[in-house]
Amino acid sequence: MREPSPVRPPAVGIIANPVSARDIRRVVANANSLQLADRVNIVLRAMAALGACGVTRVLMMPDREGLKPMLERHLMRERAASTGNQTWPQLEWLAMPATGRVDDTFFAARLLREAAVAAIVVLGGDGTHRAVVRECGQVPIAGLSTGTNNAYPELREATLAGLAVGLYAMGRIAPDTALVYNKRLDVTLDARDGARRHDIALVDVAIANEHYIGAKALWRTDSLAAVYMAFADPEAIGLSAIGGMLDPVGRREPGGLCVQVAPLEPRAPHTELADPLFHLHAPIAPGLLQPVPVYGWHRLADGEPAPVRQRAGVMALDGEREITFGPDDRLTVTLRERAFRSIAVADCLRYAAAHGLLRAQRQPASGPGVPSLPILLHP
């Protein structure tokens, strides 16, 4: 009789985009680029916190930019220098080719979903997180902001994110407390030939009056026609800042927002277009503010398809051009609430503090008359 296979301890996935924050918006806006060593250090800090919570396995996406050998070298050094109070998870690389394209992120997210990891830690910007969410299914994510436009991933220290993920992965915090639902924009293109294409955006869908994709990153506003937003935070950078500076919508608040930034059609041949209501200055990239004409705006309701009224153009998902459409195509954008789950880092840390999850047993006295002291999570 075959013995049952031993149950493997919960694993955590990590997807680190090694080339995020290197697109044209970084050049035109004079913004800093995150170096490879910085990404390695972020991963190390997250892994240290995961290990402290008892996570023993980390599955990670390989790359072609040198992150893998640098991380392994630093991890070996950290293990050699660590004391008995520091435990590092075993790092396993996903068995997949590394092409340096977004397909790597799609593939890695699918593999991590199939491996039933407890959660996925994502290093990147809006585009990287969108790629993970598109393929990870019901696996919750924890976002770390390392991209150019970071409206979705909040700026947070990797150690704290690692603690929250680790406590959840080890079952110390229940899903009802540890996880939060997020909104999403679903895009459907019904083409003239009968084909149908679906895609998603986590933050914004922008319609541009262009006829080709060209460079992926969308950073100019003079060709914009409309922007659909799942949420619009006044503190965000990117195209969603147009809505954030106009009519803010919180990421946990019901509904979304659509802003019309170009007239739909001329009044008549050889006459000027309708005038905008006003111009709004918005930070569409780090260090880059541009005036945006506003012709009108309205709220989006959960589950109600909003038809794109422009006859032709290019659609950008979370700031990157992805889809072209023509006058005979039908394009809709639908807001979905409770679309995917993420780790509520702040809630997890508050719960851990309130329930003493980071406390440990007292050490035995080391000698007569010597009081025992609590063992901290880290020395």
N, C-alpha and C positions, 0 to 999 in steps of 0.2 A: 504494500500500500504506500503510495507516494505521500511523503510528508508535505504539509502546506509550506509554501514559500514564506520566508520571513518578511514581515512588513517593513518596508524601507522607511526611514525617518523622512519627515517632510523636507522638501527641497525648495529653494527660492531661485528664481531665474533673474538674470541680469542682461539687459540689452543696452549696450553703450555705443551710441553712434560716434565713431572715431573722427568723423569729418563734419559734425554739426558746427554751426557758427562760422562757416567759411564761404558763405554765398556772397553774391554781389552787394547785398545790403550792408555787409560789414565794411566793404570798401567805400561805398558812397557816403556812409554815415560816420566814418572814422571811429568805428567801434573796435574793441579788443577781440581777438580770437583766443579761444581756449586751447592751450597747448596740450599735447599728448600726455605729458607728465602730470598735468593738472587732472586730466580724466582718470589716470591711473590712481592718483591719490584719492580722488572721490570714491572710486570703487573700493579701495583699501579701507577707507573709513566706514563705508557701508558694511563691508564684510566683517570688520572688527565688531561692529554692533550686532550683526546677525549671529556671530559666534558667541558673543556674550550672552545672548538669549537662548542658546542651545541649538541653533541651526547648524547642522553638520555637513550639508551639501549645498553647493551653489552651482547652477548650470548657466553657462555664459555663451553668448554669441561670439564666434571668432571674427577676425578682421584681417585686412591687408595693410593696415597703416602702422603696424608695429606695437599696437596696444598689448597683444597677447604676450610676446616675449618680455616686454618691460614689466607687465603686471606679474608674470611668473617669477621674474628675478627679484622684484621688490617683496613679493609674498614669501619667497624662500628666505630672504634676509629677515623679514619680520618674524617668521616662525623661529628662526635660529636665535633671535634676540629676545623672544617673549619669555615671560616668567610663567609660573604655574597658574597665575590668575588670568592669563590671556589664552583663549581658545580660538583657533581659526577654522572656518569650515573648509572642507575639501572642495577644491575648484575643479569642475569638469567642463570641458569644452564641447559644445554641441557638434555632432558629426554632420557637417554641412560644408559646402564650398563657400569661400568668401570672394565675392565679386566686386565689392566696393559700391554696389548700387542699393537702392531701397529694397530690392528683392531680397537682400540678405535679412532685413528686418522682418519682412513678411514671413519668410521661411522660418526664421528663429522663433517668432511668436507662435507659429503653428506647432513647431516642435515642442516648445515649452507647454503649450496647451495639452498636447498629447502626452507629455510626461507628467501631467497633473501636478505641476508646481503649485505651491500655496499662493504665491504672488510673483509679480514681475517688477523689478526695479528698473526704471527706464531713465537713461541719461540722454538728453537731447532737447530739441525745441518742439514747437507745435507739430511740425511735419513728422518727426520721429514718433511722437506719442500717437499721432493719428494712425501711422502705419502699424503700430503694435495693437492698438484697439481694434483695428479692422480685422485682425487675425487671431486674437487671443481668446475669443469666446467669453466665457464667464470668469476667467481668471482675473482677479483684481490687480490693478497696477499701482505703483508708487512712483510719481514723477519727480525727477531732479532736473532743474533748469540748467541746460548747458548749450542751448541753441542761440540763434539770432533773435527771433521773435518767440517770446516765452509767455504767451497769455494763458495757456492751459497749465503747464507745470509751474507751480509756485516756487519762489526762491526759498530754499530750505537747506540747512546743513545736512549732509549725507549721514552723519552719525545718528541724528535724530530720526531720520527716515528709516534707517536700518533698525533702530530700536523698535519702532512701531511695527515694521514688517515682521521682525523676528518674534515679537510677542504674539502677534496674530498667527503667524505660521506655526508656532509651538502650541497653539490652543489656549494661551493665557488670556486672550481677549476674544469674546464671542463676536461673530460676524455682525450682529445687530449694532454693536458698539464700534467695532473696528472699521466697518466699511460704510461708504457713502455713495449714493447714486449720482451720476453725472448726465448732463444733457449732451445731445449730439444732433448734427444736421445730416439728414439722408438726402442724397442727390439721385435723381432718376432721369436718365436721358432716353426718350423714345425716339429713335432715329427714323428718318424717312424710309429706310429700307426694311423697317420692321424690327430691327435689332434693339435690344434694351440693355442699358448699362447702369449699374448701381455703384455708388461710392459714398464716402462719408467725410465729414469734417467735424472736428471737435470744437472749433471756435468760430470760424467764419467761412463763408462762401462768397467770393467776389466775382462779379461779372465785369469783364473788360471788353471794350469795343476794339478788339484786335482779331486778326484772321489766322494767327499761327501761335504756337506755344513759345518757341524761342527759348530764352533763358527761363528756368523754372521759377525763380524768385520774382515776385511781383512787388515792386517798390515805388513805382511812379503812380500818381493819382490822376494824371491828365487823361488817361484812357479809361478810367473807372466809370461804370454805369450804375451799379448797385452793389450793396454789401448786405448779406444776410448773416445774422449773428446768433449763436446759441446763448451767449452771454456777452455783456459789454461792460468791462471794468474800467473806471477812469484811471486806474493805475497801470493798465496794460499797455504794452508796446505792440504795434502791428495795426492791421487794417481794422480790427475790432475797436481800436481806440477812437475811431470816428464815432461809433455808437456810444462808447464810454464817455466821451466829452459832450455828447448830445442828449442822450436819454438812457442813463445807466440801467443795466439789467444784471442782477447778481447771478453767479453760477449756480446757486441753490434756489433762486427765485423762479417761479413759474413763468413760462413764456420766453420768447426771444425778440429779436428786433430786425427790421429791414429798413435800410436808409437808401433813398434814391439820390444819386450824386450826378446824374446827367438827365436831361430831358429825354423822353421816350422817342419823340419824333419832331421834325420841324413843324412850325405852324403852317407854313406854306412855302413853296419854292422861292428862293432868293430873298427870304426874310430871315431875320435873326431868330434864334431859338428863344424859348421862354426863359426869363431871368430866374436865377436861383433865389430862394428865400433869403439866404445869407451864405457867407463863407465861414468855414470852421477850421481852425488850426488844430491838427492832430499829429501826435508822435507816431508815425507809421513805421519807424525803425529807430534803433538806438541813435540818438543825436540828430535825427532827421524829422523836422516838423514841416508839413506842407499844408497850404490852404486847400480845403475841399469844398466845392459848391454843394449845397444841400437843397434839393428840390422837394423833399418830403420824407416822411418816415412813418412806420406803423409797427405795431407789435405782431409777433408770430405766436400762434396758439399750438399747443401740443397736438401732434397727429394730423394737422390740417395742411395738406399740400399747398404750397404757394407757387403758382406758375411764374416762371421767369418771363418778363414782358419784353425784354430785348429780343430782337429778331435773330441776331447772329452775334457771335463773339467767342471769347475764351472764358472758361470758368477756372478760377483759382481756388484750391481747397487749402485752408489754413496757410494762405500766403504763397502757394506754389501752383503755377499753371498746370492743369491736368487734362482738361476736356475742351475741345472745340465743338461748336454747334452751328447749324445753319438755319435759314429761315423756315425750312420745312421740318425741322426737328422740334420736339416738345420737351421742355426741360422744367422740372419741378424741384423745389427744396422743401423738405418737411422736417420740422422740429420734433425730436424725440426726447421726452423726459424719461428718467430712470433707464437710460440706454445702456450704461455700463458702470461698473463699480471700481472704486479706488480706495486706497488705504487713507483713512482720516487720521493723519499723523497727529495733529494737535489733540484730537479726542482720545486717541490711544495713549498719549503721554499723560494726559490729565487722569485717565482711568488708572494708569499704572501708578501714578503718585497717590491717588486716593485709596487704592487697594494694596499698596505696599509691594508691588510686583518686582521692584528692583532692590528690595531688601533681601539680605541673606542671613543665615543662622550665625549666631555668635561663635567666635573661635573659643576653643578650650583655653583656660588660663595657662600662660606659658611658665608660670612659676608661682610660688606662694605669695599671696598678697597682691598679685598682678591682676587688675581687672580685665575682663574679656572685652573685646571691641568688635563691633559689627564688621563683617567682610563687605566691602563695597563691590559694586559691579566691576569697576576698574580701580587699579591702585591709585 
